[in-house]
Amino acid sequence: MTDDFYFPQKLLTLPVIDRLNYFQQYTMAHPNLLTSAEKLKNAIDDPTFYALIFLFGPTGVGKTTLLRRITQKMLLFYKQAMEQDKGFIPIASVEVATPEFSTFDWKDFYQRSLSALQDPCSTLPNYGRVTNLKLKTSLEAALKHRHLKVFCIDEAQNISKVASGRKLRDQTDCIKSLANLTKVKFVLAGTYDLLILRYLSAQLCRRSLDIHLERYKAENEGDLKAFRGIVQTFQRHLPLPEQPDLLQHWDFCYERSFGCVGILKDWLSRALYCALLEGANTLTTSHLYKNAYSTEQCMVMVNETRSGEKQLEYATDSSPLRIA
């Protein structure tokens, strides 16, 4: 392979953890990510005001990376305004915790959200004694005080986990109420399990927008060309003395990542760590195969993704409506 380096050469003299961190923090502006990022930016800037923006796709497709990219761009854009107004935060995000007892915990969500907004209420003693209503009121005040433009909720599919007897519609109504009262847009990012929260009412349909971050599909030649480019870019940024030839094995890379860039990157990170521990000059086929997801793991991800895509296909059927 070529001796040209696409990463800072000084990395080759640094400890294993620093070289690994470089690759893990590296983000690539690949086509599907750029398309979804543009849609999300336009939705955030749209003055007609979408209350909720649903960002969904398969696990490991890059939703969290997209949110991180949007956050970095907005913080840079509003840097001067933030310096002038120390209380101003244009964008904030929170990751929804997986419910311990299969029921979404609003109190935990409010506390995490207040913490993301650096609100003093998030560190109140005896927090368990504070009611959900008081926490929600505090969050409304914090959102207004920070003059927030958009609030991102990652792993938002966990919101759909409700207690027996509670209406699923109540879950999105709570978020929509926060958006309406504060004039802050909310981005709900998650897997295809998030689809159940869409279109639960006519008002929600009118005030929400869908953004589908898709994987690269084997039946689309354009997608495969883009995926090969992604594999080649990743191999160039592996901080090793000799650049590996992963492009030669792009089909195996696709097979075990199912066209999801995040899954591919996690896999290559494990392979890189293995190579670094061995003191190898490059990442070999052995490192690649040894750290690949098993066939059983891949089948679980494949079946879940295809099920979600099929569900979305039915939901977005563009056949003409027949209204009696």
Disulfide bonds with the S-S distance in Angstrom:
none
